[in-house]
Amino acid sequence: MISEYISIGELARITDLRYGTLKYYTESNLIPFEQLDENLTRRYPREAAVERVETIKSLKKSGLSIAEIRKKIAKKVYKI
């Protein structure tokens, strides 16, 4: 059975991105996560987080900066 939530390590494995890159994206509010308490580990909703990372990767590949990606995600505009 696949869990609905995954750790940042599992997200790194699934998306083939480095832990540090995902942490940066998380701290930049680009990837959705839940954190029940201040000291608890962040949990990422599997489908939403993987989809978001793939979107970010695609937008970066098209030449957009993180700031531009943040604006597109905020507007939910993913046209490349």
N, C-alpha and C positions, 0 to 999 in steps of 0.2 A: 504494500500500500504506500502511495506517495503522499508525503505530508503537504498540507496546504501552505506551510511556511518553511523557509529555508534560512540557513545562516549565510553570512557573507562569504565564508569559505566555500560553501556549496554553490553559491551564486557565481563565484569566481571560476569554479570548475565547469559549471554548465555553460557559461558565456565565454570562457577562454580569455578572461581579463585578469589582470593582477589585482590582488587584495587591495593594494594602495590606491589603485585607480578607482575601484568600486567605493572605497571609503571616501575618496575625494568627491565622487559623484553624489554619494549619500549626504555628505556634509554640505554640498552645494544645492541640496534639495531637488536633485534630479531623479532620484530613485525612491519609490514609495517604501516605507518601512513602518514597523510598529515597535514601540519600546514601552513595555508596561510600567516600568519603574526607571528612575534615573540610572541606577546601577546595573540594570539587567541588559543582557545582550539584545541587539536589534534583531528583529525577525522580519524577513522580507516575504511578502505574498508571492509565491512561486511564479504564477503566470504573469502577473502585472509587472514584477521586477524584471523577469527575463525579457518580456516584450519591450519594456522601457529601455533596457540596456541595448537591445538590438536596434531600437530606434536611434539611440544616442550614437551607436557605432556607425550606423548608416549616415546620419547627419554629419558626423565628424569626417567620414570618408568623402563626403561631398564638399568638404572644405570649410564648414562652419566652425566658429569658435565656441567655447563653452558658454559664453555670454549669449551668443546668438541662439544656441541650442536651448538654453534656459528660456529665452523669450518665445521660441516656437512651441516648446512644451507647455508653457504657461497658457498660450493661446490655443493649444491642441491643434497646431497646424504642422503637418508632417510632410508637406510637399517638398520634393527635392528638385 
